[in-house]
Amino acid sequence: MALLSSPSERRLEPRQAANARGVLVAPGLELVCMIVDLSGGGYRVRLDRGLSLPRQVMLVDIAAGTACEADVAWCKGMEAGLKCRVRANSLRGLVPARFTPARDAWVRAGGR
């Protein structure tokens, strides 16, 4: 059993600070966000405003040119925790059809 740094810390893998622009994509949703930190299993993002998110989203990391299929683990105010279901997929070149909305959002956000 892994020991955690504090009682409130439920994550088995350490967090890494990040300050990257992202886009949350789901059917009928394309929302700009900031990727605040990440761990091996997911991300914490900050939204422009507090709103209810669908259970599943794709998180696009604009600078990295990747998208991660994720479950929304929690929402609190203007922040949300995302648990990755599949390793991040590159949006450069050909992408599987399910990543087409994420690739389109990435291009609109200035990804190259």
KAMOPE-V254408 format. One record per run of one state. SS is the DSSP state (@ for helix, = for strand, . for the rest). FROM is the first residue (numbers start at 1). TO is the last residue. If there is no record, write none. Layout:
ss->SS from->FROM to->TO
ss->SS from->FROM to->TO
This chain:
ss->. from->1 to->15
ss->= from->16 to->26
ss->. from->27 to->28
ss->= from->29 to->39
ss->. from->40 to->41
ss->= from->42 to->47
ss->. from->48 to->55
ss->= from->56 to->61
ss->. from->62 to->65
ss->= from->66 to->76
ss->. from->77 to->78
ss->= from->79 to->84
ss->. from->85 to->88
ss->= from->89 to->90
ss->. from->91 to->96
ss->@ from->97 to->108
ss->. from->109 to->112
